Amino acid sequence: MNYTREQIAAALDLAVLQPTASTRDVIQAAKLVQKESLASICVAPCNVRLAKRYTDRVCAVIGFPHGNTLSDVKDYEARKAVAQGAIELDVVANFGRFLDGKNDRNWLGIDILHAHERGILVKAILETCYLTVPQIVNFCEVCVRHHVDFVKTSTGFGSGGATVEAVHAMVQALSGRAGVKASGGIRTYADAARYLDLGCTRLGASRYRELLP
């Protein structure tokens, strides 16, 4: 399928997550999100307040990039990000605990119900590069049970990003009960179109114009 500039923009979470990201980088990206009607700017919690000055479409990453901090700390980080203006949260799952079979909400580490009561959209990030297809499917089922809004393939800081195999498994497992966000390695229009064709409704990338048709 061919996608328009507007369709790509509406699906894109523009990531400004490199540890070297400056105030200028955040401001430029936030202005771009606002001007081009991108889905969101995705930033570290310390940059939420700054990004919020230029756009309401602010997503904060929580427990980034490894997801293995204490659950209480992740929940506090999430609440502070929301208080400063984030309307979406991309939360890195503690996939070590998940692989241990810990299928309670502590693998995510935030109070999803509290987030939803505030109207906040929650995306759970796994690293599909470290998981088998059955593990990815199981993870998606756990996400549905805990009312996660989206499942995201990758942080971009693992050994690999989104793949067709992983995204296909996620879309099939979720069956519309939650959205799928492909992230990691999306650099061209062809990459973006491939994952939209598979059924993703969000894309994560640190670039925008390169993804346009």
C-alpha positions as a LaTeX table, in Angstrom:
\begin{tabular}{lrrr}
\hline
Residue & $x$ (\AA) & $y$ (\AA) & $z$ (\AA) \\
\hline
Met1 & 0.00 & 0.00 & 0.00 \\
Asn2 & 1.12 & 3.55 & $-0.68$ \\
Tyr3 & 1.10 & 5.93 & 2.26 \\
Thr4 & 0.80 & 9.70 & 2.25 \\
Arg5 & 2.95 & 12.16 & 4.14 \\
Glu6 & 0.03 & 12.68 & 6.53 \\
Gln7 & $-0.36$ & 8.96 & 7.23 \\
Ile8 & 3.33 & 8.56 & 8.05 \\
Ala9 & 3.23 & 11.62 & 10.29 \\
Ala10 & 0.15 & 10.44 & 12.17 \\
Ala11 & 1.87 & 7.15 & 13.03 \\
Leu12 & 5.28 & 8.48 & 14.03 \\
Asp13 & 6.61 & 8.85 & 17.56 \\
Leu14 & 9.69 & 11.00 & 16.92 \\
Ala15 & 12.39 & 9.79 & 19.31 \\
Val16 & 14.92 & 12.15 & 20.92 \\
Leu17 & 16.54 & 9.60 & 23.20 \\
Gln18 & 20.25 & 9.61 & 22.52 \\
Pro19 & 22.22 & 10.32 & 25.71 \\
Thr20 & 23.81 & 13.26 & 23.88 \\
Ala21 & 20.43 & 14.87 & 23.07 \\
Ser22 & 20.65 & 18.59 & 23.82 \\
Thr23 & 18.05 & 21.18 & 24.74 \\
Arg24 & 18.21 & 22.39 & 21.15 \\
Asp25 & 17.55 & 18.87 & 19.82 \\
Val26 & 14.44 & 18.54 & 21.99 \\
Ile27 & 13.10 & 21.98 & 21.03 \\
Gln28 & 13.62 & 21.40 & 17.29 \\
Ala29 & 11.94 & 18.00 & 17.44 \\
Ala30 & 9.02 & 19.28 & 19.50 \\
Lys31 & 8.42 & 22.11 & 17.04 \\
Leu32 & 8.51 & 19.59 & 14.19 \\
Val33 & 5.98 & 17.37 & 15.95 \\
Gln34 & 3.65 & 20.32 & 16.36 \\
Lys35 & 4.11 & 21.67 & 12.83 \\
Glu36 & 3.77 & 18.34 & 11.03 \\
Ser37 & 1.16 & 16.77 & 13.34 \\
Leu38 & 3.32 & 13.80 & 14.25 \\
Ala39 & 1.88 & 11.36 & 16.80 \\
Ser40 & 4.31 & 12.42 & 19.54 \\
Ile41 & 7.79 & 13.40 & 20.56 \\
Cys42 & 9.31 & 10.63 & 22.66 \\
Val43 & 11.76 & 11.94 & 25.27 \\
Ala44 & 13.44 & 11.12 & 28.54 \\
Pro45 & 11.52 & 12.28 & 31.63 \\
Cys46 & 13.97 & 15.14 & 32.21 \\
Asn47 & 12.91 & 16.62 & 28.88 \\
Val48 & 9.12 & 16.35 & 29.25 \\
Arg49 & 8.63 & 19.84 & 30.66 \\
Leu50 & 10.80 & 21.37 & 27.92 \\
Ala51 & 9.04 & 19.52 & 25.09 \\
Lys52 & 5.65 & 20.44 & 26.54 \\
Arg53 & 6.37 & 24.13 & 25.92 \\
Tyr54 & 6.22 & 23.48 & 22.18 \\
Thr55 & 3.70 & 20.63 & 21.79 \\
Asp56 & 1.08 & 18.81 & 23.82 \\
Arg57 & 2.05 & 15.54 & 22.12 \\
Val58 & 4.67 & 14.40 & 24.59 \\
Cys59 & 5.56 & 10.79 & 25.31 \\
Ala60 & 7.99 & 9.90 & 28.11 \\
Val61 & 10.09 & 6.76 & 28.27 \\
Ile62 & 10.11 & 5.03 & 31.66 \\
Gly63 & 12.79 & 2.67 & 32.96 \\
Phe64 & 14.72 & 3.38 & 29.79 \\
Pro65 & 16.56 & 1.65 & 28.23 \\
His66 & 16.85 & $-1.63$ & 30.17 \\
Gly67 & 13.69 & $-1.74$ & 32.29 \\
Asn68 & 15.38 & $-3.33$ & 35.27 \\
Thr69 & 15.17 & $-0.59$ & 37.87 \\
Leu70 & 12.92 & $-1.00$ & 40.93 \\
Ser71 & 9.17 & $-1.06$ & 40.27 \\
Asp72 & 8.57 & 1.71 & 42.81 \\
Val73 & 11.12 & 3.88 & 41.04 \\
Lys74 & 9.51 & 3.27 & 37.63 \\
Asp75 & 6.08 & 4.10 & 39.00 \\
Tyr76 & 7.41 & 7.31 & 40.57 \\
Glu77 & 9.16 & 8.23 & 37.32 \\
Ala78 & 5.91 & 7.65 & 35.42 \\
Arg79 & 3.85 & 9.79 & 37.80 \\
Lys80 & 6.39 & 12.63 & 37.66 \\
Ala81 & 6.46 & 12.51 & 33.86 \\
Val82 & 2.67 & 12.74 & 33.74 \\
Ala83 & 2.67 & 15.59 & 36.24 \\
Gln84 & 5.07 & 17.48 & 33.97 \\
Gly85 & 2.88 & 17.00 & 30.91 \\
Ala86 & 3.41 & 13.60 & 29.31 \\
Ile87 & 0.25 & 12.13 & 27.81 \\
Glu88 & 1.84 & 8.84 & 26.75 \\
Leu89 & 4.31 & 6.52 & 28.49 \\
Asp90 & 6.65 & 4.08 & 26.76 \\
Val91 & 7.57 & 1.74 & 29.61 \\
Val92 & 10.46 & $-0.70$ & 29.26 \\
Ala93 & 9.48 & $-4.07$ & 30.64 \\
Asn94 & 11.80 & $-5.93$ & 32.97 \\
Phe95 & 12.17 & $-8.72$ & 30.45 \\
Gly96 & 14.56 & $-10.59$ & 32.74 \\
Arg97 & 11.70 & $-10.97$ & 35.23 \\
Phe98 & 9.34 & $-11.80$ & 32.37 \\
Leu99 & 11.67 & $-14.59$ & 31.21 \\
Asp100 & 11.68 & $-15.85$ & 34.81 \\
Gly101 & 7.93 & $-16.37$ & 34.43 \\
Lys102 & 6.95 & $-13.39$ & 36.57 \\
Asn103 & 3.71 & $-12.57$ & 34.77 \\
Asp104 & 2.30 & $-10.12$ & 37.29 \\
Arg105 & 2.34 & $-6.40$ & 36.59 \\
Asn106 & 5.69 & $-5.96$ & 38.34 \\
Trp107 & 7.45 & $-6.84$ & 35.09 \\
Leu108 & 6.19 & $-3.48$ & 33.79 \\
Gly109 & 6.57 & $-1.63$ & 37.07 \\
Ile110 & 3.92 & 1.08 & 36.86 \\
Asp111 & 0.32 & 1.41 & 37.98 \\
Ile112 & $-1.44$ & 1.08 & 34.63 \\
Leu113 & $-4.87$ & 1.66 & 36.17 \\
His114 & $-3.71$ & 4.98 & 37.64 \\
Ala115 & $-2.30$ & 6.00 & 34.26 \\
His116 & $-5.56$ & 5.17 & 32.50 \\
Glu117 & $-7.54$ & 7.10 & 35.10 \\
Arg118 & $-5.48$ & 10.14 & 34.09 \\
Gly119 & $-6.17$ & 9.48 & 30.38 \\
Ile120 & $-2.58$ & 8.37 & 29.74 \\
Leu121 & $-1.79$ & 5.90 & 26.95 \\
Val122 & 0.64 & 3.15 & 28.03 \\
Lys123 & 2.99 & 1.31 & 25.69 \\
Ala124 & 5.02 & $-1.67$ & 26.94 \\
Ile125 & 8.47 & $-2.07$ & 25.39 \\
Leu126 & 10.09 & $-5.45$ & 25.05 \\
Glu127 & 13.30 & $-6.28$ & 23.20 \\
Thr128 & 12.16 & $-8.75$ & 20.56 \\
Cys129 & 15.79 & $-9.39$ & 19.61 \\
Tyr130 & 16.20 & $-11.31$ & 22.88 \\
Leu131 & 12.96 & $-13.31$ & 22.67 \\
Thr132 & 11.68 & $-16.27$ & 20.69 \\
Val133 & 8.40 & $-16.00$ & 18.81 \\
Pro134 & 6.53 & $-18.01$ & 21.50 \\
Gln135 & 7.94 & $-15.68$ & 24.16 \\
Ile136 & 6.84 & $-12.64$ & 22.15 \\
Val137 & 3.34 & $-14.09$ & 21.87 \\
Asn138 & 3.26 & $-14.81$ & 25.61 \\
Phe139 & 4.42 & $-11.28$ & 26.37 \\
Cys140 & 1.61 & $-9.87$ & 24.23 \\
Glu141 & $-0.95$ & $-11.98$ & 26.11 \\
Val142 & 0.35 & $-10.65$ & 29.42 \\
Cys143 & 0.09 & $-7.10$ & 28.07 \\
Val144 & $-3.55$ & $-7.65$ & 27.12 \\
Arg145 & $-4.36$ & $-8.99$ & 30.58 \\
His146 & $-2.89$ & $-5.87$ & 32.15 \\
His147 & $-4.69$ & $-3.49$ & 29.76 \\
Val148 & $-1.63$ & $-2.12$ & 28.00 \\
Asp149 & $-2.58$ & 0.08 & 25.03 \\
Phe150 & 0.37 & $-0.73$ & 22.77 \\
Val151 & 3.21 & $-3.23$ & 22.64 \\
Lys152 & 6.47 & $-1.90$ & 21.20 \\
Thr153 & 9.21 & $-4.02$ & 19.65 \\
Ser154 & 12.38 & $-2.38$ & 20.89 \\
Thr155 & 14.11 & 0.47 & 22.66 \\
Gly156 & 16.61 & 0.93 & 19.86 \\
Phe157 & 19.36 & 0.19 & 22.39 \\
Gly158 & 19.26 & $-3.62$ & 22.21 \\
Ser159 & 21.19 & $-5.82$ & 19.80 \\
Gly160 & 18.47 & $-5.47$ & 17.16 \\
Gly161 & 15.32 & $-3.56$ & 16.31 \\
Ala162 & 11.99 & $-4.38$ & 14.71 \\
Thr163 & 11.76 & $-7.35$ & 12.36 \\
Val164 & 8.99 & $-8.58$ & 10.10 \\
Glu165 & 8.85 & $-11.88$ & 11.99 \\
Ala166 & 8.46 & $-10.23$ & 15.40 \\
Val167 & 5.90 & $-7.67$ & 14.26 \\
His168 & 3.84 & $-10.29$ & 12.45 \\
Ala169 & 3.78 & $-12.42$ & 15.62 \\
Met170 & 2.75 & $-9.41$ & 17.72 \\
Val171 & $-0.05$ & $-8.34$ & 15.38 \\
Gln172 & $-1.42$ & $-11.87$ & 15.23 \\
Ala173 & $-1.19$ & $-12.40$ & 18.99 \\
Leu174 & $-2.82$ & $-9.10$ & 19.90 \\
Ser175 & $-5.59$ & $-9.36$ & 17.27 \\
Gly176 & $-6.57$ & $-5.73$ & 17.71 \\
Arg177 & $-6.79$ & $-5.93$ & 21.51 \\
Ala178 & $-3.77$ & $-3.62$ & 21.71 \\
Gly179 & $-1.81$ & $-1.71$ & 19.12 \\
Val180 & 1.66 & $-2.56$ & 17.83 \\
Lys181 & 4.52 & $-0.07$ & 17.61 \\
Ala182 & 7.54 & $-0.99$ & 15.51 \\
Ser183 & 10.75 & 0.69 & 16.57 \\
Gly184 & 14.44 & 0.26 & 15.91 \\
Gly185 & 16.00 & 0.34 & 12.45 \\
Ile186 & 13.21 & 2.29 & 10.72 \\
Arg187 & 15.17 & 4.60 & 8.45 \\
Thr188 & 13.35 & 4.85 & 5.10 \\
Tyr189 & 9.87 & 5.13 & 3.63 \\
Ala190 & 10.12 & 1.46 & 2.61 \\
Asp191 & 10.78 & 0.50 & 6.25 \\
Ala192 & 7.83 & 2.55 & 7.48 \\
Ala193 & 5.48 & 1.20 & 4.81 \\
Arg194 & 6.51 & $-2.39$ & 5.53 \\
Tyr195 & 5.47 & $-2.19$ & 9.17 \\
Leu196 & 2.31 & $-0.22$ & 8.49 \\
Asp197 & 1.37 & $-2.89$ & 5.95 \\
Leu198 & 1.84 & $-5.53$ & 8.65 \\
Gly199 & $-0.65$ & $-3.78$ & 10.91 \\
Cys200 & 1.38 & $-1.39$ & 13.07 \\
Thr201 & $-0.36$ & 1.84 & 13.96 \\
Arg202 & 2.68 & 3.49 & 15.55 \\
Leu203 & 6.28 & 3.74 & 14.44 \\
Gly204 & 9.27 & 4.83 & 16.49 \\
Ala205 & 12.18 & 6.54 & 14.76 \\
Ser206 & 14.66 & 9.34 & 15.34 \\
Arg207 & 14.07 & 10.72 & 11.83 \\
Tyr208 & 11.05 & 12.01 & 9.92 \\
Arg209 & 11.74 & 13.40 & 6.46 \\
Glu210 & 13.61 & 10.24 & 5.42 \\
Leu211 & 10.42 & 8.26 & 6.07 \\
Leu212 & 8.25 & 10.32 & 3.75 \\
Pro213 & 7.14 & 9.05 & 0.32 \\
\hline
\end{tabular}
